[in-house]
Each structure stands twice: as C-alpha cells, then as structure tokens.
Amino acid sequence: MNLRNKWLAGFAIWAMFASAGAMAAVNANEMHVALTSLKLALAKIGVANAILSNPTPPSSNAEARLAAPNQLGSQEIDSILVSAGGVINVYLSQAVGVGNGIVQLVPKVVTDKDGKKGVQYTCYSPNIPDIATAAPECTYHPAVK
C-alpha cells in the first residue's frame, strides 16, 4: 500500500471515530422509559399537589413531599430534583445515550372549561440538542451562559 492510500485509510478511520462520537444520539427507547417512569409520574403528582394546595410552588423535593433526588433514580434516571418554581429536573443516566443529559419539566397551572384547576408540564432540555427526535413532546432550549 503506498503512502497516499495509507494516509487516506488512516483519515477514513479517524473520521469514522470522530463522527461516531459526534453522532452519539439519544436512545429513543430508553428516553421513553425515563419520561414515562413511575418515579417521574410521582414527582409530577407531588409538584402538582403542592402547587394546587399552596400559593407558592415547591422549590425542593421536600416541599413537594418527595424522596431525596438520588432516591428517585432508575436505570435510565440518575436523579430527579425539584427546583424553584416547581421545575422538575430529570438527570439522565448513560443508558439514555447522553452523558449528563437533563430534561426539565416546567409546570403551569391551567383551568378547564368547568373552572377546575390542574397542572400541565412543558418539557425542555438545556443540553440535548436532538431531544425532540427521541421525545417529540420536548424541545431543546440551550442553557444561557
């Protein structure tokens, strides 16, 4: 093999490894499991109950009457943390395909046509650009630095 072919082969191998790292994508099945988990459902219920029964949204797991963040983990979720405004921060595990991935569920009080109040959540990710491909109900909003 001449020098040019060796160089091209080396470059092709390097490009393959480089693109594999850049193309590491969210595992849609694991993301679905994470976002439909019972532990996340419990967190959403806890935050909703706290919002509907108090004038101020919860700003911690304790205020939402939830277990500690690391006790709400699973194979797909490292932890679930409630922060200011009742925002639920879901810290994803490597099983989902992204290191240190975060999904945020932002609550909003809504009133139906009968005047009954409820809580709806909007799903964002500050650090998973392709979140919508794995979770169509979520959108990417890069974190402001």
C-alpha positions in Angstrom: 0.0 0.0 0.0 1.5 3.3 -1.0 1.8 6.3 1.3 -1.2 8.1 -0.2 -3.5 5.1 0.4 -2.2 4.6 3.9 -2.9 8.3 4.6 -6.4 8.0 3.2 -7.2 4.9 5.1 -5.9 6.5 8.3 -8.0 9.6 7.7 -11.1 7.4 7.0 -10.7 5.6 10.3 -10.2 8.8 12.2 -13.3 10.3 10.5 -15.3 7.3 11.4 -14.3 7.5 15.1 -14.8 11.3 15.2 -18.3 11.0 13.6 -19.3 8.2 16.0 -18.6 10.5 18.9 -20.3 13.5 17.4 -23.3 11.4 16.3 -23.8 9.7 19.7 -27.6 10.1 19.9 -30.2 9.7 22.5 -31.6 6.2 22.7 -35.3 6.9 22.0 -36.5 3.7 23.8 -34.6 4.5 26.9 -35.7 8.1 26.8 -39.3 7.0 26.5 -38.9 4.7 29.5 -37.3 7.6 31.5 -40.0 10.1 30.7 -42.9 7.6 31.4 -41.4 6.1 34.6 -43.5 5.8 37.7 -40.9 7.7 39.7 -41.2 10.7 37.3 -45.0 10.4 37.5 -44.8 10.5 41.3 -42.7 13.7 41.1 -45.2 15.3 38.7 -48.0 14.5 41.0 -46.1 15.7 44.1 -45.3 19.0 42.4 -48.9 19.4 41.1 -50.4 18.7 44.5 -48.0 21.2 46.1 -48.8 23.9 43.5 -52.5 23.5 43.8 -52.6 23.5 47.6 -50.1 26.3 48.3 -49.8 29.9 46.9 -46.0 29.3 46.3 -44.8 26.4 44.1 -42.4 24.0 45.7 -38.7 24.6 45.4 -37.3 21.3 46.7 -38.2 17.6 46.8 -39.1 18.0 50.5 -41.6 20.8 49.7 -43.2 18.6 47.0 -43.2 15.7 49.6 -40.9 13.6 47.5 -37.9 11.4 48.4 -34.4 12.7 48.0 -33.3 13.3 44.4 -30.9 10.3 44.3 -33.7 8.0 45.7 -35.8 8.7 42.7 -33.3 7.2 40.3 -33.6 4.2 38.0 -31.6 2.5 35.2 -32.5 5.5 32.9 -32.6 8.3 35.5 -29.7 9.2 37.9 -31.9 11.6 40.0 -35.0 13.8 40.0 -34.7 17.2 41.6 -37.4 19.8 42.2 -36.1 23.4 41.9 -37.5 26.9 42.2 -41.0 27.3 40.6 -41.7 23.6 40.9 -39.4 22.8 37.9 -38.6 19.1 37.8 -35.1 18.4 36.7 -34.5 14.9 35.4 -30.9 13.9 35.3 -30.5 11.1 32.8 -28.1 8.1 33.1 -25.7 6.9 30.4 -28.4 4.3 29.5 -30.2 7.0 27.6 -27.3 7.6 25.4 -26.1 11.0 26.6 -23.8 11.8 29.4 -25.1 14.3 32.0 -28.4 14.8 30.0 -31.0 16.9 31.6 -34.7 17.1 30.9 -36.7 19.9 32.7 -40.5 19.8 33.2 -41.9 23.2 33.8 -45.3 23.3 35.5 -48.1 25.7 34.6 -51.5 26.0 36.3 -54.4 25.7 33.8 -58.1 26.0 34.3 -60.5 23.8 32.3 -63.9 25.0 30.9 -65.6 23.9 34.2 -63.3 26.1 36.2 -61.3 23.2 37.6 -57.6 23.9 38.0 -54.9 21.4 37.1 -51.2 21.4 36.2 -49.6 20.8 32.8 -45.9 20.4 32.2 -43.8 21.7 29.3 -40.7 19.6 28.5 -37.3 21.2 27.7 -33.7 20.1 27.6 -30.9 22.6 28.0 -28.2 20.2 26.8 -29.7 17.6 24.5 -30.0 19.2 21.0 -31.7 16.2 19.5 -34.2 15.7 22.3 -37.2 16.1 20.0 -36.2 13.1 17.9 -36.4 10.8 21.0 -39.2 12.7 22.8 -41.3 14.7 20.4 -43.1 16.4 23.3 -39.8 18.0 24.4 -37.9 20.9 22.8 -34.3 22.0 23.0 -33.6 25.3 24.8 -29.8 25.8 25.3 -28.8 26.9 28.7 -28.0 30.6 28.9 -24.4 31.2 30.0 
